[in-house]
Amino acid sequence: MSSLFDSRVKPSPPLFLPLLRGVKIILIITLSIAVLFPVRAQEPLQRIISLAPNITEIIFKLGGQDKLVGRTEFCFYPEVAQKIPSVGGYLNPDYEKIVNLQPDVIFIFPNLEMERKLQGFGFRVFSIPNETIEEVLSGIRTVGKVLGLEQRANDIIQGIQDTLDQVSQTDSTRKRPSALLGVGRENGSLKGLYAAGKNTYLGEIWKLCGGMNVFNDISIRYFNVSKEGLVTRNPDCILEFRIIPQEERERKVPLLKSDWKELGVLDAVKEGRIYIFTERYFLIPGPRISKIAVSFSQVLQRITQ
């Protein structure tokens, strides 16, 4: 009677042994790669480019300007920023210059086409929106995080928030003066008049300080305003934002106010409640939005006295 286990017949290996051998081979290859090409922690950012004036201002406010190697031709503040090489406009940058500067990170104003093009060159790109108060604060937080300056960013945000809280008007019984927030028109006339709506940083700050946007029912952020429509709304005051060099303000501001005589039927014109804001930061929503809030609060104090 033959043995149940014939010594001449080699037993088949367990089915999982080939799998184990494969795993061993993979582990050996992986360990070899790890030794030859060790994974390094991401190195600190050394070279950054800003493609928007508000972002350049944020970087300086955070104290990260020593890493800034490129900015737009419209980045005028702080003044020392103008010493940094320009890479063109923020809508039409010079891509060749950007590539030559070899930045670690590029910050841009939201522009999907530009973002994709820069990413196509292999760059890390961060889009920083700034249309509302929350977006401005969030932008400071994002840039601070990317640059490794989170605590400084938090301190800046807290400072801005403290100022906004100080000027905030919460008295529901107090009259809210209505205002036209004019952000553009043709020189010497009221043609091409554009206004900021309620869902903009200007509209939000004006409301926060105790005012009301005369076009409060319009959700579009920026829109054309007709003279007839403005007469119907009849704002209590007119706030215009025009960037004018300091040496030209004494001559140009009275002319801008004089243009409104064309709509002398408006209460704002009759009462002389026309305010022209000429500083650049009114149209660059960044760390200085707290200064905008203080200016608006002062205007409202004059109107309501």
C-alpha positions, 0 to 999 in steps of 0.5 A, a space after each residue: 500500500 503506497 504512502 498517502 504522501 508520496 515523497 516523489 511528489 513535491 507539494 505545491 506552494 501555498 497560493 499566497 507565496 508568489 504574492 508575498 514575493 512580489 510585495 518583497 520585490 516592490 519594497 526592495 525597489 521602493 527602499 532603493 529609490 528612497 535611498 538614492 532619491 530621498 524625499 525632501 521637505 518643501 523648501 521655504 519660498 524665496 522668490 514671489 511675484 505679485 500681479 495686483 496692486 492690492 496683493 503687493 500691498 499685502 505682501 509689504 504689510 506682512 513683511 514679506 517684501 524681501 522675497 518679492 522679485 516682480 510686480 505690476 506697473 500699477 503697484 505704486 504703494 508703498 513707494 519702495 515697491 516701485 524699485 522692484 522689477 515690473 512684469 507689465 500690467 495685471 491684465 497683460 503681463 510680460 510672460 517672458 519676464 515672469 519666466 526669466 524671474 523663475 518665481 516659486 509662487 505667483 499671486 494674481 487677481 482672479 483670472 482663469 485664463 492667466 492662471 492656467 497659462 502660468 500653471 502651464 509654465 509650471 508655476 504655483 499660482 494663487 488667485 486672491 479675490 478682493 471684491 468684498 470685505 470678507 474677500 479682502 480679509 481672506 486674501 490677507 490670510 491666504 497670502 500670509 499662510 503661503 508665505 509662512 507669516 500666518 500670525 502676522 496676517 492674523 494680527 493685521 486682520 484683527 487690526 482691520 476688524 477692530 477699526 471696522 467695529 469702532 465705526 460700525 453703526 448699529 443704531 436701527 433708529 438712526 437715519 441712513 443717508 443714501 449715497 451714490 458710490 461713483 467709480 467712473 465717468 467721462 472727464 468734464 461730464 456725467 456721461 459713462 457714469 458707473 456706480 458700485 453696488 451693495 455687494 462691493 467692498 465700498 458698498 459694504 463699508 458704507 453700510 457698515 458705517 451707517 449709510 445706505 447705497 442708493 442702488 441697494 436693490 441692485 445685486 450687480 457689483 458695478 453698473 452704468 447709471 443713467 441721469 434719469 435713474 439717478 434723479 429718480 433715486 435722488 441720493 442724499 450725498 454723492 461719493 466719487 472715487 478718482 485717483 488724482 495726484 496730490 499736486 493736481 487735486 486743488 485744481 481738479 476737485 472743484 471741476 469734478 464737483 462743478 460737473 454735477 451742476 448738470 443735475 442740480 435737481 438732486 438734493 445732494 447737489 443742492 446741499 453741496 454734499 458731494 465728496 471726491 476721494 482722490 487717494 489711490 487706496 479707495 480703489 485698491 481694496 487691501 489692508 487699508 480698507 480700514 482707512 476707507 471706513 474711517 473716511 466714510 464715518 467722518 462723512 456720515 458724521 457731517 451729514 447727520 449732525 
